[in-house]
Amino acid sequence: MVSKSAALYSRDYPYNHPLRGELPPSAAAHYVVHRYGAAADTTRVLDVGCGEGRNTLHLLAHGFRVTAVDASPANLRVLREAVASRGLDAERLGTCCGDFLAAGLVPPLSHDIALDVWVSGSVILPHDGRSGLVAFFRRLHTALIVNGLLLSEFETWRPRRQPEALLRYFANATHGLFDIEHSEAEPLDYLPFIDQRLRLRSATAEPQGLFVVARKKDAAP
């Protein structure tokens, strides 16, 4: 059975908010380049819910090997076209179109780092609920090597939570699969690029998300 989020995004259209401009690389992608750029050639990154590939393209440009996963064929077409037009090494890119919540989409123990950029909290949770969110983190845990790294940019729109509450929610949803090494509040970097009518603003300030660096535990509890 296909998850609700995959069924929605598998329709042949790009990212489901009307974009106004090209999204720049996110905090997670910059973190990977800064911390692991010297080992880019041997570092395998999993970009789950890659969209049109803003982070995948950035990582490829810095020599990483990337598996880009998305339920939208249109998004992956845009990504592959961008790789060709920018003259990036297509041999370093693997694409996987399908439902990440389905078992077996990504081989176990196959990646050093996984990116979850506004996917778990803003796509999986609203459409597949808490059980889908837990399953999502279990799939990431399976795909990572022992002591692999998860970089998550996490938010929950309904209800909107402050960073401290977001961290508690994230930790509970991962069910002890990861050790959180670092977390910090960050703005939702995509907000300036979506249609003004779709922005859900706080009465006092822009909504905040959370950037989390988490290390895979050796075994699931």
N, C-alpha and C positions, 0 to 999 in steps of 0.2 A: 504494500500500500504506500502510495506517494504522500509525503507530508504536505500539509496545507501550504507552507511557505514555498516549497519546491513547485507545487502545482501553480501557484500564482506567478512565480518568476520564470517558469518554463515557457510561458507565452512569449511569442516572438516580438518582444519590445524591450528596449533598454531599461535601465534603472527606473523604478516606478514613480519617482518624483520628477517633474519637469526640471531639467537642469538649466542653469544660466551660466555657462562657461565651463571650463575643464577643471575638474577637481585636482588640486596638487597632492603630492604624496602625503600620507598621514604621519602622525607621530611614531607609529609602530614601524613603518618603513624606514624612517630616518634613524630610529634606534638600532635597527638591524645593520644599516650601513655604518653607523658610527662605532658600534661595538664589535662587529664581525666582518667588516670590510676586508681586513687583511687575509681572511680565510674564505673569501667569497667563492672561490672556484670549487671548494669542497663542501660548501654549506647548502643544504637542501631546504628550501623554504616552501611551506604550504600556505597559499593565500586563499582562504575559504570565503566564498561570497565575494569574489574579486571584482564584480561589476565589470566596468569597461577597462579595468586594469591599471588604475592610477598607481597602485603600489607595486604590482608586478612589473610594470614598465620601469619604474625607478630602480627596482632591485636588479633587473636584467641589465640595465645600463651600468650598474656597478659590478657586474660579473657574477652575480648569484645564479644558482639553478633554482627555478621556480616551477611549482605545480599550481596552476590557477584553476580553481574549482568554482563553478557557478551553475545554477539551474537554467539560466537564460542562454540559449544558443546565440541570440543577437549580441549579447554582451561579449561572448567569446569571439564572435566574428570581428567585432570592433577591435578587440585586443589583438588578435592575430594580424589584422590590417595595420594597426599601429606599430607592431613589432617590425613588419616589413618596411613600412614607410620611414621608420627611424633608423633602419639599418642595424637593428639589434640582432644578436645571435639567436636564431630560432631554435638551435640545437639545445639551448639551455632552458627552453620553455616546454612544459607539458601542460596540456589542457584537459580538463575532465568536466563534462557536462552531465549533470544529474543531481540526484537528491542526496546530499551529504548525510542525512539522517538514516539513509538506507545502508545496511551492512555491506561492506566489501567495496565501496566506491573508491576508497584510497587504501592501499596496502598497509598492513600494520608495520610499525617500527621503520617507516620509510622516510621520515623527515626530521631534521634537526630543530627547526623552528616552525611554529604555526602562527599565522596572523588571523585574528578575529576582529575586524575593523567595523564596528557598528553593525554587526550581524547577529550575534547571540541575543542581545537585549532588544534590538530594534526591528529585527526580522523574525527570528525564531520564536522568541517569547510571545509577541502579539498574535502570531498565527498558529503556533503549535503548543503554546502553553508551557507551564512549568515542567511538565514531563518531557516535552520536546527540547527544552533548554538543557535539562540534565542529560538527555541522550546526545545532544550536540557536544557537550564537554566530554562525554565518554568517547565519542568518535575521535575527537582531537587527541585525547589521551592515548588511544590505540594507535593513531597514525604517527605519533612522535617516538623517537628513539628513547632509550633509557636516559633520564635526566634532560630530556628535550625541553625547549622553552616555548611557552605560550605567551604571546603578546596580544592583549585584548583591549580594545577601546569599547567601553561598555556604557550603556544607558538604559533606562526604562522610562518610557514616556508616560505610561498609565499604570500606577501613579508615578509622578515625577519625584525622584528621590535625590537628596543631597549626597555629595561624595561619600560621607561616612556611611550612610545607609546603603549606597550602591555597593560599597566594598563588602559590607556584611551580606548583602543579597548574593553578590558574586561568589563569595566564599562558600555560602550554603549551597548554591546551585552546583558548584563543582564537586560536592560530596567528598571532600578530602582527597581528590585526585591530584591536586597541585599544591605546592607550597608557594605562597605569595611572597615574592622577594621585594617588590616595590609597587607602590601605587601613588597616583597623584591626580588631582582634578584637572580637567582640561575642557575647553569649549567644544561644542559640537561643530567640527570644522566644515561640515557640509552645509550648514545653515545658510551662509551667504550665497550658496550656489543653487538653491532651490527656489521655486516660485514663492514670492512673498506671501501669497494667500495661504500657503501650507505651513508657514512657520507658526509653531505653538509657543508663544512667548510667556515667560513668567511676568507677573505684575511688577516685579522689582528688578529683575536681572535676566540676562540670557541663561537658558538652561545649561547645566554642566554635565559633562560625562566624566568617565574615569579611565585613565590609562593604567593598565595592570601588567606587571611582569611576573609570570608565575612559572615555576619549575615543576616538571612532571615528577611525581613520586614513582618509585620503582614498581610498585604493585598497587592495584586498586584495593581499597579497604573492603 
